[in-house]
Every structure is written in structure tokens, then in C-alpha cells.
Amino acid sequence: MRLEKSELEFIGFLRELTKTGRFEGAGLGIAKQVILSGQSSLNDRQRNLFNAALDKIIVDKCPVCQREVPWAEMALVVQTGACAECKPKTAN
């Protein structure tokens, strides 16, 4: 199975979230399942729990510049509150 770039970035984002302890309980186990087997491996209950956990974490737009945040930068925005372009600006 060949994953699209956005899917690979999403999996990378999930890996970063699991490493930094952003998921807990069942959400952690479900995130690990998605990393290993994809979202298609989830049943309806798991999918609902996973989506609810993600909704609490993900950020659609950078809080500083309002630019849409790609999956590849999502962990940075979640951790620092700014995208890669804005982070140097907010460090001062």
C-alpha cells in the first residue's frame, strides 16, 4: 500500500503526539493502531473516539498568521502555538 504525502505527514503527526503524551487512555491505543494499520482498521466506536481526541488537539490555522497548518507542521503548532514561519517572530 502506497501512502499519499499528506497521509505520511498525518502519520508523522500522530507519532509525535504519542511521543509527547498528547493522547491518553483508549486514545493512545487507537492512535497507535492508526499508525500501524491505518484509519480503515478502526471500527465505528474507535473512529468516533479517535476523532474526538483529535478534535481536542488539532489546529486548523496558525494562531499568529492564520495560515492553514499542514500536517507536517501540526505538532509544532500544537506544542509552540505558532507555525514554522511565525515561531521565529514570536521568540523575540
N, C-alpha and C positions, 0 to 999 in steps of 0.2 A: 504494500500500500504506500503510495507516494503522497506526502502531505504538502499542501499549499504553504507558501511562505507565511501567510497570516496564521495558519494552524500551528506551524512550528513556533512562531512568536508567542502564540497563546500558551502552548505547552511550556515554553521557557518561562513565561509569566507565572504559570501555576507552580513550576519547580521553585522559583524564587519565593513565592508565597508560602510554600510548605517549609522551605528552609528557614524563613524568618518568623515562623509561628503565627501566620495570619489566619490559618484555618485551625479549628479545634473540633474535637469530638468526631461525630459522623462526617462532618465536612472535610476533615483531613483525610479520612479513609476514601471518601468519594473522589477527592482531588487526586489522590494517588492512583485510583482506578482510571480516571480520565487520562492521566499522564501515561499510564501503561497501555491502556486498551481503547482510549478514545471515548468521546461522549456518547457514541452509539451503543456502548456497552451498558449504559445506565438504564435502569427501569424507571417508570414514571415517578415513583416516590423519590428515588435517588436524584433524578433530574431536577425535581422541584426543590429539594434540599440544597443541591449544588447551586442552582440559580439564585436562591435566596441568600446563600452565603456570599456569592459573587456580587450580588446587588449591594451588599454592605461594604464592599471593598473597592470595586472598580470606580474609576473616574472617567467620565466621557470627555471632558475638556480640561486643559491646564487651568488651574485657578488664577494664574497670573496673566497669561496672554489669551486665554480662551481658545487656543488651538486644539483641534481634535487630537487625542492622545492615541498613538498606535500601540498595539500590544507590546512591541519591543521596548517601549518607554514606560509602560504602565507601572511596573514595580518601582521605578524611580519616582514617579509622581505620587504613588501611594506612600512611599517612605519619606519623601522630602517636601511634598506639597508644590512641586514645580517640575516642568518638563526639562529636557536636556538643554534647550535654548535659554530658558528662564533661570535655571539653577545658578549659573554664574552671576546673574543680575541680582538675585536675592541673597547671595552670600556676603554682600557688602554691608 
